[in-house]
Amino acid sequence: MSRLINIIEAIVFLDLLAVGLIVPHVGNYVRSLGGNHVYVGLLGSIYAIFQLVSGPLVGSLSDIKGRKAVLSITLLASSFGYAMMGLTSSIFVILFCRALLGIFKQTQLLGRALVPDYETDKVRQSVIYGKMAALSSGGMTLGPLISGHIVEDYPQYGFQIIAALVSLCFVINSGLVTLLPNTITQEKPAEKKTGTSSVLQNITASAKQSFLQLYSIIRPTGWGATDTPFADTGSPLQNLSTPAVVGSAGYVAILEMAAILKLL
């Protein structure tokens, strides 16, 4: 199991190393194409919006189809998106690529979701999550340093070189995923269900389960249920503790998504 966990840690590290390579230079590249600060702001907003919407859906799909298969698809789609960013000179294509990446680049989410499939010890899982966080920070630290030297040495084609490297990183990650054994997907009910409403109900139920699992992963252990906004409300989250390890904006997003899922 140690080798499998090391593979997941390598995927997580390489993912944010690649992101750290290209993200600091996207804004400058858009401005070089004639874009203004509004377009630069849209780059971040579009990505964040699609991340918020697609996160629970991708997690639900990974529960149904298997995390390994879904992770491989999302990595290849991300590789395509970053490659297109380097090849195009259209601001609107870049914005489209950011939307595409917002939908499919869920490596950190799926990487952490894979850990319980290969390590059942709760104490060991906590150690692995801490190590993955440190590796992610290391990747985000090294990425801008490397890409800065590339742009300095090749000012005319620096962004294209970086985009190619980032695309290659995601292809490598997709190859690393193939080294992992298949994981067990959640079992389906025995009765046969047909119709669009049944499919939507399955996706909604799976999305709720995935969201609650993610919530339980990021919560601290020292807070009680009475410290949550869901205490005595009858919500499925009333026994979960406040996730102090996330920022206030991320926590608000979690609460909003939980309220939405409760209504579905």
Secondary structure as a PSIPRED ss2 file (coil, helix, strand):
# PSIPRED VFORMAT (PSIPRED V4.0)

   1 M C   1.000  0.000  0.000
   2 S H   0.000  1.000  0.000
   3 R H   0.000  1.000  0.000
   4 L H   0.000  1.000  0.000
   5 I H   0.000  1.000  0.000
   6 N H   0.000  1.000  0.000
   7 I H   0.000  1.000  0.000
   8 I H   0.000  1.000  0.000
   9 E H   0.000  1.000  0.000
  10 A H   0.000  1.000  0.000
  11 I H   0.000  1.000  0.000
  12 V H   0.000  1.000  0.000
  13 F H   0.000  1.000  0.000
  14 L H   0.000  1.000  0.000
  15 D H   0.000  1.000  0.000
  16 L H   0.000  1.000  0.000
  17 L H   0.000  1.000  0.000
  18 A H   0.000  1.000  0.000
  19 V H   0.000  1.000  0.000
  20 G H   0.000  1.000  0.000
  21 L H   0.000  1.000  0.000
  22 I H   0.000  1.000  0.000
  23 V H   0.000  1.000  0.000
  24 P H   0.000  1.000  0.000
  25 H H   0.000  1.000  0.000
  26 V H   0.000  1.000  0.000
  27 G H   0.000  1.000  0.000
  28 N H   0.000  1.000  0.000
  29 Y H   0.000  1.000  0.000
  30 V H   0.000  1.000  0.000
  31 R H   0.000  1.000  0.000
  32 S H   0.000  1.000  0.000
  33 L C   1.000  0.000  0.000
  34 G C   1.000  0.000  0.000
  35 G C   1.000  0.000  0.000
  36 N C   1.000  0.000  0.000
  37 H H   0.000  1.000  0.000
  38 V H   0.000  1.000  0.000
  39 Y H   0.000  1.000  0.000
  40 V H   0.000  1.000  0.000
  41 G H   0.000  1.000  0.000
  42 L H   0.000  1.000  0.000
  43 L H   0.000  1.000  0.000
  44 G H   0.000  1.000  0.000
  45 S H   0.000  1.000  0.000
  46 I H   0.000  1.000  0.000
  47 Y H   0.000  1.000  0.000
  48 A H   0.000  1.000  0.000
  49 I H   0.000  1.000  0.000
  50 F H   0.000  1.000  0.000
  51 Q H   0.000  1.000  0.000
  52 L H   0.000  1.000  0.000
  53 V H   0.000  1.000  0.000
  54 S H   0.000  1.000  0.000
  55 G H   0.000  1.000  0.000
  56 P H   0.000  1.000  0.000
  57 L H   0.000  1.000  0.000
  58 V H   0.000  1.000  0.000
  59 G H   0.000  1.000  0.000
  60 S H   0.000  1.000  0.000
  61 L H   0.000  1.000  0.000
  62 S H   0.000  1.000  0.000
  63 D H   0.000  1.000  0.000
  64 I H   0.000  1.000  0.000
  65 K H   0.000  1.000  0.000
  66 G C   1.000  0.000  0.000
  67 R H   0.000  1.000  0.000
  68 K H   0.000  1.000  0.000
  69 A H   0.000  1.000  0.000
  70 V H   0.000  1.000  0.000
  71 L H   0.000  1.000  0.000
  72 S H   0.000  1.000  0.000
  73 I H   0.000  1.000  0.000
  74 T H   0.000  1.000  0.000
  75 L H   0.000  1.000  0.000
  76 L H   0.000  1.000  0.000
  77 A H   0.000  1.000  0.000
  78 S H   0.000  1.000  0.000
  79 S H   0.000  1.000  0.000
  80 F H   0.000  1.000  0.000
  81 G H   0.000  1.000  0.000
  82 Y H   0.000  1.000  0.000
  83 A H   0.000  1.000  0.000
  84 M H   0.000  1.000  0.000
  85 M H   0.000  1.000  0.000
  86 G H   0.000  1.000  0.000
  87 L H   0.000  1.000  0.000
  88 T C   1.000  0.000  0.000
  89 S C   1.000  0.000  0.000
  90 S C   1.000  0.000  0.000
  91 I H   0.000  1.000  0.000
  92 F H   0.000  1.000  0.000
  93 V H   0.000  1.000  0.000
  94 I H   0.000  1.000  0.000
  95 L H   0.000  1.000  0.000
  96 F H   0.000  1.000  0.000
  97 C H   0.000  1.000  0.000
  98 R H   0.000  1.000  0.000
  99 A H   0.000  1.000  0.000
 100 L H   0.000  1.000  0.000
 101 L H   0.000  1.000  0.000
 102 G H   0.000  1.000  0.000
 103 I H   0.000  1.000  0.000
 104 F H   0.000  1.000  0.000
 105 K C   1.000  0.000  0.000
 106 Q C   1.000  0.000  0.000
 107 T H   0.000  1.000  0.000
 108 Q H   0.000  1.000  0.000
 109 L H   0.000  1.000  0.000
 110 L H   0.000  1.000  0.000
 111 G H   0.000  1.000  0.000
 112 R H   0.000  1.000  0.000
 113 A H   0.000  1.000  0.000
 114 L H   0.000  1.000  0.000
 115 V H   0.000  1.000  0.000
 116 P H   0.000  1.000  0.000
 117 D H   0.000  1.000  0.000
 118 Y H   0.000  1.000  0.000
 119 E C   1.000  0.000  0.000
 120 T C   1.000  0.000  0.000
 121 D C   1.000  0.000  0.000
 122 K H   0.000  1.000  0.000
 123 V H   0.000  1.000  0.000
 124 R H   0.000  1.000  0.000
 125 Q H   0.000  1.000  0.000
 126 S H   0.000  1.000  0.000
 127 V H   0.000  1.000  0.000
 128 I H   0.000  1.000  0.000
 129 Y H   0.000  1.000  0.000
 130 G H   0.000  1.000  0.000
 131 K H   0.000  1.000  0.000
 132 M H   0.000  1.000  0.000
 133 A H   0.000  1.000  0.000
 134 A H   0.000  1.000  0.000
 135 L H   0.000  1.000  0.000
 136 S H   0.000  1.000  0.000
 137 S H   0.000  1.000  0.000
 138 G H   0.000  1.000  0.000
 139 G H   0.000  1.000  0.000
 140 M H   0.000  1.000  0.000
 141 T H   0.000  1.000  0.000
 142 L H   0.000  1.000  0.000
 143 G H   0.000  1.000  0.000
 144 P H   0.000  1.000  0.000
 145 L H   0.000  1.000  0.000
 146 I H   0.000  1.000  0.000
 147 S H   0.000  1.000  0.000
 148 G H   0.000  1.000  0.000
 149 H H   0.000  1.000  0.000
 150 I H   0.000  1.000  0.000
 151 V H   0.000  1.000  0.000
 152 E H   0.000  1.000  0.000
 153 D H   0.000  1.000  0.000
 154 Y C   1.000  0.000  0.000
 155 P C   1.000  0.000  0.000
 156 Q C   1.000  0.000  0.000
 157 Y C   1.000  0.000  0.000
 158 G H   0.000  1.000  0.000
 159 F H   0.000  1.000  0.000
 160 Q H   0.000  1.000  0.000
 161 I H   0.000  1.000  0.000
 162 I H   0.000  1.000  0.000
 163 A H   0.000  1.000  0.000
 164 A H   0.000  1.000  0.000
 165 L H   0.000  1.000  0.000
 166 V H   0.000  1.000  0.000
 167 S H   0.000  1.000  0.000
 168 L H   0.000  1.000  0.000
 169 C H   0.000  1.000  0.000
 170 F H   0.000  1.000  0.000
 171 V H   0.000  1.000  0.000
 172 I H   0.000  1.000  0.000
 173 N H   0.000  1.000  0.000
 174 S H   0.000  1.000  0.000
 175 G H   0.000  1.000  0.000
 176 L H   0.000  1.000  0.000
 177 V H   0.000  1.000  0.000
 178 T C   1.000  0.000  0.000
 179 L C   1.000  0.000  0.000
 180 L C   1.000  0.000  0.000
 181 P C   1.000  0.000  0.000
 182 N C   1.000  0.000  0.000
 183 T C   1.000  0.000  0.000
 184 I C   1.000  0.000  0.000
 185 T C   1.000  0.000  0.000
 186 Q C   1.000  0.000  0.000
 187 E C   1.000  0.000  0.000
 188 K C   1.000  0.000  0.000
 189 P C   1.000  0.000  0.000
 190 A C   1.000  0.000  0.000
 191 E C   1.000  0.000  0.000
 192 K C   1.000  0.000  0.000
 193 K C   1.000  0.000  0.000
 194 T C   1.000  0.000  0.000
 195 G C   1.000  0.000  0.000
 196 T H   0.000  1.000  0.000
 197 S H   0.000  1.000  0.000
 198 S H   0.000  1.000  0.000
 199 V H   0.000  1.000  0.000
 200 L H   0.000  1.000  0.000
 201 Q H   0.000  1.000  0.000
 202 N H   0.000  1.000  0.000
 203 I H   0.000  1.000  0.000
 204 T H   0.000  1.000  0.000
 205 A H   0.000  1.000  0.000
 206 S H   0.000  1.000  0.000
 207 A H   0.000  1.000  0.000
 208 K H   0.000  1.000  0.000
 209 Q H   0.000  1.000  0.000
 210 S H   0.000  1.000  0.000
 211 F H   0.000  1.000  0.000
 212 L H   0.000  1.000  0.000
 213 Q H   0.000  1.000  0.000
 214 L H   0.000  1.000  0.000
 215 Y H   0.000  1.000  0.000
 216 S H   0.000  1.000  0.000
 217 I H   0.000  1.000  0.000
 218 I H   0.000  1.000  0.000
 219 R C   1.000  0.000  0.000
 220 P C   1.000  0.000  0.000
 221 T C   1.000  0.000  0.000
 222 G C   1.000  0.000  0.000
 223 W C   1.000  0.000  0.000
 224 G C   1.000  0.000  0.000
 225 A H   0.000  1.000  0.000
 226 T H   0.000  1.000  0.000
 227 D H   0.000  1.000  0.000
 228 T C   1.000  0.000  0.000
 229 P C   1.000  0.000  0.000
 230 F C   1.000  0.000  0.000
 231 A C   1.000  0.000  0.000
 232 D C   1.000  0.000  0.000
 233 T C   1.000  0.000  0.000
 234 G C   1.000  0.000  0.000
 235 S C   1.000  0.000  0.000
 236 P C   1.000  0.000  0.000
 237 L C   1.000  0.000  0.000
 238 Q C   1.000  0.000  0.000
 239 N C   1.000  0.000  0.000
 240 L C   1.000  0.000  0.000
 241 S C   1.000  0.000  0.000
 242 T C   1.000  0.000  0.000
 243 P C   1.000  0.000  0.000
 244 A C   1.000  0.000  0.000
 245 V C   1.000  0.000  0.000
 246 V C   1.000  0.000  0.000
 247 G C   1.000  0.000  0.000
 248 S H   0.000  1.000  0.000
 249 A H   0.000  1.000  0.000
 250 G H   0.000  1.000  0.000
 251 Y H   0.000  1.000  0.000
 252 V H   0.000  1.000  0.000
 253 A H   0.000  1.000  0.000
 254 I H   0.000  1.000  0.000
 255 L H   0.000  1.000  0.000
 256 E H   0.000  1.000  0.000
 257 M H   0.000  1.000  0.000
 258 A H   0.000  1.000  0.000
 259 A H   0.000  1.000  0.000
 260 I H   0.000  1.000  0.000
 261 L H   0.000  1.000  0.000
 262 K H   0.000  1.000  0.000
 263 L H   0.000  1.000  0.000
 264 L C   1.000  0.000  0.000
